Amino acid sequence: MSKIKMPPSTLLAPVPAVMVSCGNKEEGTDIVTIAWTGIINSHPAKTYISVRPERFSYGIIKKNGEFAINLVSADLARATDLCGMKTGAKVDKFKEAKLTPEYVDDAACPIIAESPISLVCKVTDIVPLGSHDMFIADIKAIYVNEELMEEGKLCINRAHLAAYAHGEYYALGKRIGKFGFSVKKKTPPKKK
């Protein structure tokens, strides 16, 4: 199989499609759609989002020092796209996308009630990178829909999460393995 060389670009896919909520009750809220996010450390739990400085939500996050990453289920793909296409400077995205701001004890900014999993984050660093600035943050709390839990274990497959790849949204499919399955010793069949 031969490969064709392409110029450097942002073609690392798929990536999570998330809605980042920010702001507060007093000054107003916003939602920005982000695909450039991930985990960068385990202890303490740290994440990042990369945001263009000209985005309306950029100033809100920089001023307040917090945000919530709301994971997107496949049924939230349309709302996610809308929140990426419109500006919070002109539109109340919660109303426009028919989403519900939910306020929790851990932050002044809301999480999105319809999101199956929300991570409340506190900014620790802002790193200018060129077209985007990276907001590095501690994950202060995680809120999970109750139906995703079974006997204290998160069943993330029940969330029906979506991903983003090269301008398109995709529903994540069936599980194809479990961490460590490639090296797990096979149990021989029981003799009859």
MDTraj code that builds the backbone (N, CA, C; nanometers):
import mdtraj as md
import numpy as np

residues = "MET SER LYS ILE LYS MET PRO PRO SER THR LEU LEU ALA PRO VAL PRO ALA VAL MET VAL SER CYS GLY ASN LYS GLU GLU GLY THR ASP ILE VAL THR ILE ALA TRP THR GLY ILE ILE ASN SER HIS PRO ALA LYS THR TYR ILE SER VAL ARG PRO GLU ARG PHE SER TYR GLY ILE ILE LYS LYS ASN GLY GLU PHE ALA ILE ASN LEU VAL SER ALA ASP LEU ALA ARG ALA THR ASP LEU CYS GLY MET LYS THR GLY ALA LYS VAL ASP LYS PHE LYS GLU ALA LYS LEU THR PRO GLU TYR VAL ASP ASP ALA ALA CYS PRO ILE ILE ALA GLU SER PRO ILE SER LEU VAL CYS LYS VAL THR ASP ILE VAL PRO LEU GLY SER HIS ASP MET PHE ILE ALA ASP ILE LYS ALA ILE TYR VAL ASN GLU GLU LEU MET GLU GLU GLY LYS LEU CYS ILE ASN ARG ALA HIS LEU ALA ALA TYR ALA HIS GLY GLU TYR TYR ALA LEU GLY LYS ARG ILE GLY LYS PHE GLY PHE SER VAL LYS LYS LYS THR PRO PRO LYS LYS LYS".split()
xyz = np.array([
    [0.0845, -0.1164, 0.0000],
    [0.0000, 0.0000, 0.0000],
    [0.0898, 0.1237, 0.0000],
    [0.0670, 0.2121, -0.0926],
    [0.1478, 0.3339, -0.0995],
    [0.0726, 0.4496, -0.0345],
    [0.1493, 0.5469, 0.0116],
    [0.0907, 0.6647, 0.0750],
    [0.1285, 0.7886, -0.0044],
    [0.0431, 0.8901, 0.0030],
    [0.0665, 1.0178, -0.0625],
    [0.1025, 1.1198, 0.0441],
    [0.2093, 1.1950, 0.0225],
    [0.2519, 1.2969, 0.1180],
    [0.1635, 1.4204, 0.1058],
    [0.1177, 1.4708, 0.2222],
    [0.0366, 1.5923, 0.2277],
    [0.1115, 1.6969, 0.3100],
    [0.0781, 1.8248, 0.2922],
    [0.1431, 1.9283, 0.3744],
    [0.0933, 1.9205, 0.5192],
    [0.1688, 1.9772, 0.6138],
    [0.1252, 1.9770, 0.7530],
    [-0.0114, 2.0440, 0.7675],
    [-0.0965, 1.9835, 0.8498],
    [-0.2297, 2.0406, 0.8740],
    [-0.2837, 1.9852, 1.0055],
    [-0.4087, 2.0133, 1.0330],
    [-0.4724, 1.9693, 1.1570],
    [-0.5429, 1.8355, 1.1408],
    [-0.4955, 1.7532, 1.0526],
    [-0.5626, 1.6270, 1.0222],
    [-0.5215, 1.5162, 1.1196],
    [-0.5688, 1.5278, 1.2410],
    [-0.5589, 1.4203, 1.3393],
    [-0.7028, 1.3893, 1.3740],
    [-0.7496, 1.2722, 1.3349],
    [-0.8924, 1.2464, 1.3485],
    [-0.9163, 1.1003, 1.3833],
    [-1.0284, 1.0691, 1.4449],
    [-1.1300, 1.1619, 1.4929],
    [-1.0869, 1.2265, 1.6237],
    [-1.1534, 1.3349, 1.6570],
    [-1.1320, 1.4043, 1.7837],
    [-1.2692, 1.4198, 1.8502],
    [-1.2706, 1.4446, 1.9799],
    [-1.4021, 1.4625, 2.0431],
    [-1.4691, 1.5897, 1.9952],
    [-1.5978, 1.5831, 1.9808],
    [-1.6783, 1.7034, 1.9566],
    [-1.7379, 1.7381, 2.0919],
    [-1.7068, 1.8560, 2.1437],
    [-1.7583, 1.8955, 2.2744],
    [-1.8174, 2.0355, 2.2668],
    [-1.9083, 2.0626, 2.3592],
    [-1.9582, 2.1981, 2.3767],
    [-1.8993, 2.2491, 2.5075],
    [-1.8291, 2.3608, 2.5007],
    [-1.7688, 2.4207, 2.6192],
    [-1.8589, 2.5345, 2.6645],
    [-1.9091, 2.5222, 2.7871],
    [-1.9941, 2.6271, 2.8425],
    [-1.9109, 2.7153, 2.9349],
    [-1.9459, 2.8427, 2.9379],
    [-1.8693, 2.9392, 3.0178],
    [-1.9609, 3.0535, 3.0575],
    [-1.9075, 3.1415, 3.1427],
    [-1.9844, 3.2564, 3.1878],
    [-2.0487, 3.2299, 3.3227],
    [-2.1484, 3.3119, 3.3581],
    [-2.2176, 3.2966, 3.4853],
    [-2.3547, 3.3624, 3.4774],
    [-2.4340, 3.3431, 3.5826],
    [-2.5707, 3.3971, 3.5852],
    [-2.5728, 3.5492, 3.5759],
    [-2.4785, 3.6158, 3.6427],
    [-2.4796, 3.7616, 3.6495],
    [-2.4407, 3.8289, 3.5180],
    [-2.3365, 3.7780, 3.4519],
    [-2.2837, 3.8446, 3.3326],
    [-2.3251, 3.7782, 3.2019],
    [-2.3885, 3.6633, 3.2097],
    [-2.4310, 3.5921, 3.0901],
    [-2.3431, 3.4718, 3.0619],
    [-2.3939, 3.3851, 2.9777],
    [-2.3257, 3.2597, 2.9467],
    [-2.3025, 3.2463, 2.7963],
    [-2.2231, 3.1503, 2.7618],
    [-2.1995, 3.1188, 2.6209],
    [-2.1629, 2.9715, 2.6091],
    [-2.1738, 2.9214, 2.4880],
    [-2.1310, 2.7858, 2.4534],
    [-2.0464, 2.7973, 2.3277],
    [-1.9311, 2.7339, 2.3270],
    [-1.8481, 2.7286, 2.2078],
    [-1.8211, 2.5818, 2.1761],
    [-1.8311, 2.5472, 2.0491],
    [-1.7995, 2.4108, 2.0058],
    [-1.6493, 2.4001, 1.9865],
    [-1.5926, 2.2962, 2.0449],
    [-1.4475, 2.2746, 2.0407],
    [-1.4205, 2.1316, 1.9965],
    [-1.3244, 2.1149, 1.9080],
    [-1.2777, 1.9811, 1.8727],
    [-1.1344, 1.9612, 1.9220],
    [-1.0675, 2.0677, 1.9589],
    [-0.9287, 2.0577, 2.0030],
    [-0.9240, 2.0581, 2.1547],
    [-0.9392, 1.9393, 2.2105],
    [-0.9373, 1.9191, 2.3543],
    [-0.8865, 1.7798, 2.3831],
    [-0.8439, 1.7594, 2.5050],
    [-0.7965, 1.6268, 2.5435],
    [-0.7459, 1.6268, 2.6862],
    [-0.6971, 1.5119, 2.7278],
    [-0.6402, 1.4944, 2.8611],
    [-0.4892, 1.5119, 2.8493],
    [-0.4292, 1.5865, 2.9429],
    [-0.2841, 1.6060, 2.9364],
    [-0.2117, 1.5583, 3.0609],
    [-0.2857, 1.5176, 3.1657],
    [-0.2204, 1.4684, 3.2867],
    [-0.3220, 1.3919, 3.3705],
    [-0.2706, 1.2920, 3.4462],
    [-0.3584, 1.2112, 3.5318],
    [-0.3698, 1.2659, 3.6736],
    [-0.2560, 1.2971, 3.7348],
    [-0.2532, 1.3402, 3.8749],
    [-0.1707, 1.4670, 3.8877],
    [-0.2292, 1.5839, 3.8983],
    [-0.3730, 1.6083, 3.9031],
    [-0.4350, 1.5931, 3.7640],
    [-0.5635, 1.5638, 3.7630],
    [-0.6351, 1.5498, 3.6364],
    [-0.6374, 1.6848, 3.5663],
    [-0.5789, 1.6893, 3.4457],
    [-0.5695, 1.8145, 3.3696],
    [-0.6173, 1.7918, 3.2260],
    [-0.6754, 1.8961, 3.1727],
    [-0.7235, 1.8947, 3.0356],
    [-0.6843, 2.0266, 2.9691],
    [-0.7241, 2.0414, 2.8444],
    [-0.7010, 2.1677, 2.7737],
    [-0.8106, 2.1873, 2.6707],
    [-0.8298, 2.3111, 2.6331],
    [-0.9074, 2.3468, 2.5144],
    [-0.8264, 2.4518, 2.4397],
    [-0.8290, 2.4466, 2.3087],
    [-0.7633, 2.5493, 2.2280],
    [-0.8714, 2.6346, 2.1628],
    [-0.8616, 2.7663, 2.1840],
    [-0.9657, 2.8595, 2.1399],
    [-0.9010, 2.9761, 2.0660],
    [-0.9608, 3.0174, 1.9570],
    [-0.9137, 3.1359, 1.8853],
    [-0.9456, 3.2602, 1.9686],
    [-0.8499, 3.3522, 1.9853],
    [-0.8744, 3.4730, 2.0661],
    [-0.9913, 3.5587, 2.0176],
    [-1.0258, 3.5518, 1.8894],
    [-1.1369, 3.6343, 1.8395],
    [-1.2743, 3.5749, 1.8711],
    [-1.2810, 3.4546, 1.9255],
    [-1.4083, 3.3941, 1.9635],
    [-1.4675, 3.4684, 2.0829],
    [-1.5975, 3.4851, 2.0833],
    [-1.6672, 3.5549, 2.1915],
    [-1.6402, 3.4881, 2.3263],
    [-1.6402, 3.3575, 2.3295],
    [-1.6210, 3.2831, 2.4553],
    [-1.4786, 3.2962, 2.5096],
    [-1.3830, 3.3265, 2.4236],
    [-1.2430, 3.3380, 2.4663],
    [-1.2290, 3.4377, 2.5824],
    [-1.2842, 3.5571, 2.5643],
    [-1.2747, 3.6608, 2.6668],
    [-1.3440, 3.6218, 2.7965],
    [-1.4559, 3.5506, 2.7846],
    [-1.5300, 3.5063, 2.9031],
    [-1.4456, 3.4063, 2.9826],
    [-1.3873, 3.3089, 2.9128],
    [-1.3059, 3.2071, 2.9800],
    [-1.1816, 3.2708, 3.0411],
    [-1.1180, 3.3605, 2.9674],
    [-0.9976, 3.4263, 3.0184],
    [-1.0294, 3.5085, 3.1432],
    [-1.1395, 3.5816, 3.1418],
    [-1.1776, 3.6655, 3.2552],
    [-1.2178, 3.5823, 3.3770],
    [-1.3015, 3.4807, 3.3576],
    [-1.3567, 3.4045, 3.4695],
    [-1.2679, 3.2891, 3.5152],
    [-1.1794, 3.2432, 3.4280],
    [-1.0867, 3.1370, 3.4654],
    [-1.1488, 3.0005, 3.4858],
    [-1.2621, 2.9770, 3.4226],
    [-1.3248, 2.8455, 3.4328],
    [-1.4119, 2.8188, 3.3111],
    [-1.4393, 2.6909, 3.2913],
    [-1.5271, 2.6468, 3.1832],
    [-1.5701, 2.5048, 3.2134],
    [-1.6673, 2.4560, 3.1386],
    [-1.7094, 2.3168, 3.1505],
    [-1.7037, 2.2526, 3.0125],
    [-1.6406, 2.1372, 3.0060],
    [-1.6386, 2.0588, 2.8825],
    [-1.7562, 1.9631, 2.8903],
    [-1.8481, 1.9761, 2.7951],
    [-1.9680, 1.8931, 2.7912],
    [-1.9569, 1.7980, 2.6730],
    [-1.9439, 1.6680, 2.7031],
    [-1.9321, 1.5701, 2.5958],
    [-2.0634, 1.5639, 2.5194],
    [-2.0536, 1.5295, 2.3929],
    [-2.1673, 1.5351, 2.3026],
    [-2.2113, 1.3945, 2.2636],
    [-2.3391, 1.3673, 2.2834],
    [-2.3973, 1.2436, 2.2339],
    [-2.4416, 1.2668, 2.0896],
    [-2.4660, 1.1587, 2.0179],
    [-2.5047, 1.1711, 1.8773],
    [-2.6300, 1.2569, 1.8606],
    [-2.7236, 1.2488, 1.9546],
    [-2.8460, 1.3286, 1.9412],
    [-2.8234, 1.4777, 1.9695],
    [-2.7046, 1.5150, 2.0153],
    [-2.6713, 1.6560, 2.0354],
    [-2.5870, 1.7136, 1.9212],
    [-2.5656, 1.6369, 1.8160],
    [-2.4796, 1.6821, 1.7056],
    [-2.5310, 1.8114, 1.6419],
    [-2.6608, 1.8241, 1.6206],
    [-2.7168, 1.9450, 1.5579],
    [-2.6947, 2.0673, 1.6481],
    [-2.7188, 2.0518, 1.7778],
    [-2.6968, 2.1621, 1.8719],
    [-2.5480, 2.1981, 1.8771],
    [-2.4631, 2.0981, 1.8713],
    [-2.3183, 2.1199, 1.8732],
    [-2.2755, 2.2000, 1.7518],
    [-2.3254, 2.1629, 1.6365],
    [-2.2919, 2.2343, 1.5139],
    [-2.3421, 2.3784, 1.5196],
    [-2.4644, 2.3976, 1.5659],
    [-2.5204, 2.5324, 1.5772],
    [-2.4337, 2.6198, 1.6680],
    [-2.3893, 2.5632, 1.7813],
    [-2.3069, 2.6412, 1.8753],
    [-2.1692, 2.6734, 1.8182],
    [-2.1277, 2.6015, 1.7150],
    [-2.0029, 2.6320, 1.6472],
    [-2.0191, 2.7291, 1.5318],
    [-2.1424, 2.7452, 1.4846],
    [-2.1678, 2.8301, 1.3683],
    [-2.2133, 2.9713, 1.4049],
    [-2.2714, 2.9879, 1.5214],
    [-2.3230, 3.1188, 1.5620],
    [-2.2332, 3.1783, 1.6693],
    [-2.2383, 3.3083, 1.6849],
    [-2.1580, 3.3756, 1.7872],
    [-2.2438, 3.4143, 1.9061],
    [-2.1889, 3.3929, 2.0253],
    [-2.2565, 3.4311, 2.1484],
    [-2.2673, 3.5819, 2.1636],
    [-2.1955, 3.6581, 2.0817],
    [-2.2059, 3.8041, 2.0851],
    [-2.3428, 3.8496, 2.0324],
    [-2.4075, 3.7655, 1.9512],
    [-2.5354, 3.8022, 1.8901],
    [-2.6510, 3.7122, 1.9300],
    [-2.6199, 3.5916, 1.9799],
    [-2.7234, 3.4908, 2.0039],
    [-2.7035, 3.4259, 2.1406],
    [-2.8138, 3.4024, 2.2113],
    [-2.8087, 3.3214, 2.3327],
    [-2.8116, 3.1757, 2.2868],
    [-2.6959, 3.1125, 2.2871],
    [-2.6857, 2.9774, 2.2311],
    [-2.7628, 2.8743, 2.3122],
    [-2.7749, 2.8935, 2.4423],
    [-2.8570, 2.8005, 2.5205],
    [-3.0004, 2.8004, 2.4676],
    [-3.0563, 2.9194, 2.4447],
    [-3.1938, 2.9286, 2.3927],
    [-3.2013, 2.8807, 2.2486],
    [-3.1103, 2.9281, 2.1658],
    [-3.1120, 2.8950, 2.0229],
    [-3.1004, 2.7443, 1.9989],
    [-3.0151, 2.6771, 2.0766],
    [-2.9923, 2.5328, 2.0594],
    [-3.0846, 2.4484, 2.1473],
    [-3.1728, 2.5147, 2.2223],
    [-3.2665, 2.4464, 2.3121],
    [-3.1933, 2.3589, 2.4136],
    [-3.0918, 2.4194, 2.4764],
    [-3.0121, 2.3515, 2.5787],
    [-3.0392, 2.4180, 2.7145],
    [-3.0165, 2.3431, 2.8199],
    [-3.0466, 2.3898, 2.9542],
    [-2.9194, 2.4136, 3.0347],
    [-2.8970, 2.5383, 3.0815],
    [-2.7828, 2.5619, 3.1705],
    [-2.8139, 2.5035, 3.3086],
    [-2.7217, 2.4250, 3.3601],
    [-2.7387, 2.3660, 3.4939],
    [-2.6226, 2.4130, 3.5809],
    [-2.6560, 2.4758, 3.6917],
    [-2.5522, 2.5280, 3.7815],
    [-2.5232, 2.4261, 3.8909],
    [-2.3949, 2.4008, 3.9127],
    [-2.3491, 2.3035, 4.0111],
    [-2.2624, 2.3742, 4.1144],
    [-2.2372, 2.3080, 4.2256],
    [-2.1623, 2.3696, 4.3356],
    [-2.0176, 2.4024, 4.3015],
    [-1.9595, 2.3348, 4.2044],
    [-1.8161, 2.3434, 4.1790],
    [-1.7737, 2.4603, 4.0913],
    [-1.8695, 2.5353, 4.0336],
    [-1.8316, 2.6418, 3.9405],
    [-1.9422, 2.7443, 3.9273],
    [-1.9043, 2.8639, 3.8869],
    [-2.0024, 2.9678, 3.8565],
    [-2.0601, 2.9465, 3.7170],
    [-1.9807, 2.8840, 3.6283],
    [-2.0301, 2.8596, 3.4926],
    [-2.1228, 2.7382, 3.4930],
    [-2.2185, 2.7362, 3.4002],
    [-2.3097, 2.6227, 3.3952],
    [-2.2493, 2.5043, 3.3187],
    [-2.3009, 2.3859, 3.3500],
    [-2.2798, 2.2713, 3.2623],
    [-2.4043, 2.2634, 3.1752],
    [-2.4020, 2.1783, 3.0740],
    [-2.5186, 2.1617, 2.9870],
    [-2.5941, 2.0382, 3.0337],
    [-2.7174, 2.0576, 3.0787],
    [-2.7966, 1.9492, 3.1373],
    [-2.8140, 1.8315, 3.0408],
    [-2.8257, 1.8586, 2.9132],
    [-2.8495, 1.7522, 2.8155],
    [-2.7247, 1.6708, 2.7843],
    [-2.6084, 1.7193, 2.8214],
    [-2.4834, 1.6470, 2.7960],
    [-2.4742, 1.5269, 2.8901],
    [-2.4338, 1.4100, 2.8388],
    [-2.4248, 1.2924, 2.9255],
    [-2.3124, 1.3000, 3.0283],
    [-2.2058, 1.3729, 2.9960],
    [-2.0901, 1.3848, 3.0850],
    [-2.0355, 1.5270, 3.0742],
    [-2.0157, 1.5908, 3.1899],
    [-1.9629, 1.7276, 3.1926],
    [-1.8447, 1.7343, 3.2877],
    [-1.7376, 1.7998, 3.2436],
    [-1.6174, 1.8182, 3.3244],
    [-1.6053, 1.9653, 3.3620],
    [-1.6065, 1.9951, 3.4896],
    [-1.5913, 2.1319, 3.5383],
    [-1.4421, 2.1593, 3.5517],
    [-1.3948, 2.2674, 3.4894],
    [-1.2510, 2.2934, 3.4785],
    [-1.2125, 2.4326, 3.5270],
    [-1.0967, 2.4405, 3.5923],
    [-1.0411, 2.5675, 3.6413],
    [-0.9112, 2.5945, 3.5668],
    [-0.9028, 2.7078, 3.4983],
    [-0.7858, 2.7433, 3.4179],
    [-0.6640, 2.7627, 3.5084],
    [-0.5520, 2.7011, 3.4689],
    [-0.4256, 2.7198, 3.5411],
    [-0.3226, 2.7934, 3.4570],
    [-0.3295, 2.7798, 3.3253],
    [-0.2335, 2.8432, 3.2347],
    [-0.3007, 2.8743, 3.1023],
    [-0.2519, 2.9795, 3.0369],
    [-0.2947, 3.0115, 2.9001],
    [-0.1676, 3.0185, 2.8163],
    [-0.1626, 2.9359, 2.7127],
    [-0.0432, 2.9268, 2.6289],
    [-0.0764, 2.9760, 2.4882],
    [-0.0221, 3.0918, 2.4460],
    [-0.0431, 3.1391, 2.3086],
    [0.0320, 3.0483, 2.2110],
    [-0.0373, 3.0027, 2.1077],
    [0.0243, 2.9083, 2.0140],
    [0.0252, 2.9578, 1.8700],
    [-0.0378, 3.0691, 1.8421],
    [-0.0491, 3.1176, 1.7042],
    [-0.1950, 3.1471, 1.6763],
    [-0.2600, 3.0640, 1.5954],
    [-0.4014, 3.0859, 1.5640],
    [-0.4911, 3.0650, 1.6858],
    [-0.4483, 2.9820, 1.7815],
    [-0.5264, 2.9493, 1.9002],
    [-0.4419, 2.9708, 2.0265],
    [-0.5106, 2.9938, 2.1367],
    [-0.4472, 2.9898, 2.2678],
    [-0.4979, 2.8647, 2.3381],
    [-0.4079, 2.7976, 2.4080],
    [-0.4459, 2.6778, 2.4812],
    [-0.4740, 2.7140, 2.6261],
    [-0.5960, 2.6844, 2.6710],
    [-0.6324, 2.6998, 2.8110],
    [-0.6073, 2.5649, 2.8784],
    [-0.5066, 2.5598, 2.9640],
    [-0.4771, 2.4388, 3.0414],
    [-0.5533, 2.4517, 3.1718],
    [-0.6175, 2.3417, 3.2139],
    [-0.7053, 2.3511, 3.3300],
    [-0.7027, 2.2245, 3.4144],
    [-0.7255, 2.2440, 3.5440],
    [-0.7491, 2.1318, 3.6347],
    [-0.8942, 2.0898, 3.6207],
    [-0.9193, 1.9588, 3.6188],
    [-1.0560, 1.9083, 3.6196],
    [-1.0982, 1.9032, 3.7661],
    [-1.1930, 1.9881, 3.8032],
    [-1.2355, 2.0013, 3.9431],
    [-1.3463, 1.9025, 3.9806],
    [-1.4316, 1.8674, 3.8861],
    [-1.5422, 1.7742, 3.9127],
    [-1.5941, 1.7209, 3.7803],
    [-1.6542, 1.6039, 3.7856],
    [-1.7167, 1.5433, 3.6680],
    [-1.8606, 1.5084, 3.7044],
    [-1.9529, 1.5466, 3.6190],
    [-2.0940, 1.5160, 3.6381],
    [-2.1385, 1.4204, 3.5278],
    [-2.1984, 1.3089, 3.5692],
    [-2.2347, 1.2008, 3.4780],
    [-2.3829, 1.1692, 3.4946],
    [-2.4531, 1.1511, 3.3832],
    [-2.5926, 1.1095, 3.3909],
    [-2.6012, 0.9764, 3.4645],
    [-2.6961, 0.9692, 3.5555],
    [-2.7116, 0.8516, 3.6416],
    [-2.7258, 0.7216, 3.5627],
    [-2.7940, 0.7259, 3.4497],
    [-2.8162, 0.6024, 3.3722],
    [-2.6888, 0.5479, 3.3082],
    [-2.5797, 0.6242, 3.3136],
    [-2.4511, 0.5761, 3.2610],
    [-2.3728, 0.4955, 3.3647],
    [-2.4228, 0.4921, 3.4870],
    [-2.3531, 0.4226, 3.5950],
    [-2.4192, 0.2874, 3.6237],
    [-2.3346, 0.1884, 3.6507],
    [-2.3835, 0.0572, 3.6920],
    [-2.2866, 0.0000, 3.7946],
    [-2.3363, -0.0177, 3.9161],
    [-2.2561, -0.0711, 4.0271],
    [-2.1262, 0.0079, 4.0455],
    [-2.1370, 0.1411, 4.0386],
    [-2.0219, 0.2280, 4.0597],
    [-1.9281, 0.2403, 3.9414],
    [-1.9600, 0.1784, 3.8289],
    [-1.8747, 0.1812, 3.7102],
    [-1.9415, 0.2655, 3.6014],
    [-1.8629, 0.3494, 3.5362],
    [-1.9123, 0.4295, 3.4246],
    [-1.9215, 0.3417, 3.3003],
    [-2.0398, 0.3336, 3.2445],
    [-2.0631, 0.2590, 3.1201],
    [-2.0733, 0.3617, 3.0076],
    [-1.9583, 0.4073, 2.9612],
    [-1.9532, 0.5192, 2.8672],
    [-2.0200, 0.4861, 2.7333],
    [-2.0283, 0.3577, 2.6990],
    [-2.0944, 0.3186, 2.5737],
    [-2.2410, 0.3603, 2.5727],
    [-2.3013, 0.3728, 2.6890],
    [-2.4418, 0.4135, 2.6979],
    [-2.4614, 0.5614, 2.6631],
    [-2.3531, 0.6379, 2.6595],
    [-2.3618, 0.7807, 2.6304],
    [-2.3809, 0.8085, 2.4813],
    [-2.3513, 0.7110, 2.3957],
    [-2.3657, 0.7268, 2.2502],
    [-2.2946, 0.8527, 2.2015],
    [-2.1662, 0.8630, 2.2372],
    [-2.0884, 0.9835, 2.2072],
    [-2.0640, 1.0029, 2.0584],
    [-2.0371, 1.1272, 2.0220],
    [-2.0069, 1.1638, 1.8841],
    [-1.8624, 1.2108, 1.8751],
    [-1.8080, 1.2018, 1.7559],
    [-1.6721, 1.2494, 1.7290],
    [-1.6768, 1.3393, 1.6054],
    [-1.5671, 1.4095, 1.5835],
    [-1.5564, 1.5030, 1.4718],
    [-1.4327, 1.4664, 1.3916],
    [-1.4458, 1.4591, 1.2612],
    [-1.3322, 1.4264, 1.1759],
    [-1.3422, 1.5012, 1.0439],
    [-1.2458, 1.5878, 1.0202],
    [-1.2310, 1.6568, 0.8929],
    [-1.3617, 1.7204, 0.8440],
    [-1.4265, 1.7959, 0.9365],
    [-1.5458, 1.8707, 0.8990],
    [-1.6764, 1.7942, 0.9086],
    [-1.6754, 1.6734, 0.9650],
    [-1.7971, 1.5933, 0.9730],
    [-1.8121, 1.5319, 1.1121],
    [-1.9377, 1.5135, 1.1539],
    [-1.9682, 1.4519, 1.2829],
    [-1.9990, 1.3038, 1.2610],
    [-1.9541, 1.2210, 1.3558],
    [-1.9762, 1.0765, 1.3483],
    [-2.0234, 1.0235, 1.4828],
    [-2.1179, 0.9315, 1.4782],
    [-2.1580, 0.8603, 1.5998],
    [-2.0564, 0.7498, 1.6227],
    [-2.0087, 0.7388, 1.7470],
    [-1.9133, 0.6325, 1.7771],
    [-1.9883, 0.4996, 1.7799],
    [-1.9231, 0.3971, 1.7309],
    [-1.9890, 0.2675, 1.7158],
    [-1.9597, 0.1701, 1.8267],
    [-1.9606, 0.0444, 1.7889],
    [-1.9463, -0.0627, 1.8872],
    [-1.8038, -0.0725, 1.9406],
    [-1.7925, -0.1264, 2.0615],
    [-1.6627, -0.1479, 2.1242],
    [-1.5925, -0.2617, 2.0510],
    [-1.4634, -0.2438, 2.0231],
    [-1.3878, -0.3479, 1.9530],
    [-1.2817, -0.4125, 2.0407],
    [-1.2662, -0.3622, 2.1603],
    [-1.1686, -0.4206, 2.2523],
    [-1.1706, -0.3461, 2.3827],
    [-1.0954, -0.3976, 2.4768],
    [-1.0847, -0.3394, 2.6101],
    [-0.9370, -0.3230, 2.6398],
    [-0.8997, -0.2171, 2.7137],
    [-0.7595, -0.1930, 2.7430],
    [-0.6932, -0.3218, 2.7913],
    [-0.5848, -0.3582, 2.7252],
    [-0.5099, -0.4783, 2.7610],
    [-0.5540, -0.6047, 2.6896],
    [-0.6581, -0.5963, 2.6051],
    [-0.7081, -0.7182, 2.5420],
    [-0.6071, -0.7822, 2.4473],
    [-0.5129, -0.7043, 2.3965],
    [-0.4155, -0.7586, 2.3013],
    [-0.3119, -0.8487, 2.3683],
    [-0.2937, -0.8351, 2.4977],
    [-0.1920, -0.9146, 2.5674],
    [-0.2516, -1.0079, 2.6724],
    [-0.3818, -1.0043, 2.6884],
    [-0.4472, -1.0884, 2.7882],
    [-0.4339, -1.2353, 2.7504],
    [-0.4002, -1.3154, 2.8480],
    [-0.3899, -1.4598, 2.8246],
    [-0.5282, -1.5161, 2.8016],
    [-0.5360, -1.6007, 2.7029],
    [-0.6637, -1.6639, 2.6716],
    [-0.6858, -1.7809, 2.7657],
    [-0.8053, -1.7891, 2.8167],
    [-0.8412, -1.8993, 2.9035],
    [-0.8768, -2.0189, 2.8158],
    [-0.8105, -2.1322, 2.8384],
    [-0.8436, -2.2485, 2.7560],
    [-0.9876, -2.2947, 2.7852],
    [-1.0517, -2.3501, 2.6824],
    [-1.1896, -2.3966, 2.7032],
    [-1.1915, -2.5081, 2.8087],
    [-1.2974, -2.5113, 2.8871],
    [-1.3132, -2.6144, 2.9910],
    [-1.3405, -2.7485, 2.9255],
    [-1.2786, -2.8506, 2.9839],
    [-1.3007, -2.9870, 2.9328],
    [-1.4360, -3.0349, 2.9800],
    [-1.5005, -3.1085, 2.8927],
    [-1.6341, -3.1619, 2.9241],
    [-1.6233, -3.2971, 2.9895],
])
top = md.Topology()
chain = top.add_chain()
for i, resn in enumerate(residues, 1):
    res = top.add_residue(resn, chain, resSeq=i)
    for name in ("N", "CA", "C"):
        top.add_atom(name, md.element.get_by_symbol(name[0]), res)
traj = md.Trajectory(xyz[None], top)
